[in-house]
Amino acid sequence: MPLTFRLIFHGVRSVSVASLIALIAWLVFVPASPTEQAALARGPLGDQRHGLAQLRFARTMLHFAPERAARTMSRATDGEISPELAGLLLRQMAGQAPATAPFATGPAPQPESAQDGAKFIRVPQTPPSGSANE
């Protein structure tokens, strides 16, 4: 193999290994930012500081390939969850969507029957023209 191709191959390989090491170091060793701390604190189980690596991994997956990550997660559960639900779960793990939906604080809506009484629909009793009996 010529020297030029070997240099290109080893250069590309070293860059890919270095970027993989940097990604793993970022996932594991870098402390949580205030945004990540807030996302981990608002989880359904309260304070979940141990989920930082999962949060960052989900953010990385959503950044590079959100549809593929959702499809892969759906396939991993043998189709028990849909790709849309898997995408929602990944966004929640990544801290990009609220863990719970906010509740409306306004007055409860009244059903229509309580406002003006019962509603009735009148259906005409005439047979339709061109029926099969003619």
C-alpha positions in Angstrom: 0.0 0.0 0.0 1.4 3.4 -0.9 2.6 5.7 1.8 0.0 8.4 1.1 -2.9 5.9 1.6 -1.4 4.7 4.8 -1.0 8.2 6.1 -4.7 9.0 5.2 -5.9 5.8 6.8 -4.0 6.2 10.0 -5.0 9.9 10.2 -8.7 9.1 9.8 -8.5 6.3 12.2 -6.8 8.4 14.9 -9.3 11.2 14.5 -12.2 8.8 14.9 -10.6 7.1 17.9 -9.9 10.5 19.5 -13.5 11.7 18.9 -14.9 8.5 20.4 -12.7 8.9 23.5 -13.8 12.6 23.8 -17.5 11.5 23.5 -17.1 8.8 26.2 -15.2 11.3 28.5 -18.0 13.8 28.0 -20.6 11.2 28.8 -18.9 10.0 32.0 -16.5 12.5 33.5 -17.7 16.1 32.8 -19.9 17.4 35.6 -23.6 18.3 35.0 -24.4 21.7 33.8 -27.2 23.7 35.5 -29.6 22.8 32.7 -28.8 19.1 33.0 -29.2 19.3 36.8 -32.6 20.9 36.4 -33.6 18.1 33.9 -32.5 15.4 36.3 -34.2 17.0 39.3 -37.6 17.2 37.6 -37.9 13.5 36.9 -40.9 11.4 38.0 -38.8 9.9 40.9 -37.3 13.1 42.1 -33.6 13.7 42.1 -31.9 11.3 39.7 -28.2 12.4 39.6 -27.1 8.9 38.6 -28.9 9.3 35.2 -26.5 11.9 33.8 -24.8 9.4 31.4 -28.2 8.2 30.1 -29.4 11.8 29.7 -26.3 12.8 27.7 -26.5 9.6 25.6 -30.1 10.3 24.8 -29.3 13.9 23.8 -26.5 12.6 21.5 -28.8 10.1 19.9 -31.5 12.8 19.4 -28.9 15.2 17.9 -27.5 12.9 15.3 -30.4 10.5 14.3 -33.7 11.1 16.1 -35.9 9.0 13.9 -33.4 6.1 13.7 -33.0 6.1 17.5 -36.8 6.0 18.0 -37.1 3.1 15.5 -34.3 1.2 17.2 -35.8 1.7 20.6 -39.2 0.5 19.3 -37.6 -2.6 17.7 -35.7 -3.4 20.9 -39.0 -3.8 22.7 -40.3 -6.1 20.0 -42.9 -3.5 18.9 -44.4 -3.1 22.4 -44.0 0.7 22.1 -44.5 2.6 18.9 -41.7 4.7 17.3 -43.6 7.9 18.2 -43.8 6.9 21.9 -40.1 5.8 21.8 -39.2 9.3 20.4 -41.2 10.9 23.2 -39.4 8.8 25.8 -36.0 9.7 24.3 -36.9 13.4 24.3 -38.0 13.1 28.0 -34.7 11.3 28.8 -32.8 14.0 27.0 -34.5 16.7 29.0 -36.1 18.3 25.9 -39.7 17.6 26.9 -41.6 18.0 30.2 -41.9 14.8 32.2 -45.5 15.5 32.9 -48.1 17.6 31.1 -49.0 20.8 32.9 -52.6 20.9 34.3 -55.1 23.5 33.3 -55.8 25.9 36.2 -59.1 27.4 34.8 -62.6 26.3 35.7 -63.7 22.8 34.7 -65.7 22.9 31.5 -69.4 22.1 31.9 -71.0 19.4 29.7 -73.4 20.7 27.1 -76.4 18.8 28.6 -75.9 20.7 31.8 -76.1 24.1 30.1 -79.2 24.0 28.0 -80.8 20.6 28.8 -80.6 17.5 26.7 -79.9 17.8 22.9 -81.9 15.7 20.5 -81.4 15.0 16.9 -84.5 14.5 14.7 -84.2 11.8 12.0 -86.7 11.8 9.1 -88.7 8.6 8.8 -89.1 8.7 5.0 -87.4 5.9 3.1 -84.5 7.1 0.9 -85.3 7.3 -2.8 -83.8 4.7 -5.1 -83.7 2.0 -2.5 -83.3 -1.7 -3.5 -86.9 -2.6 -2.6 -88.3 -0.6 -5.6 
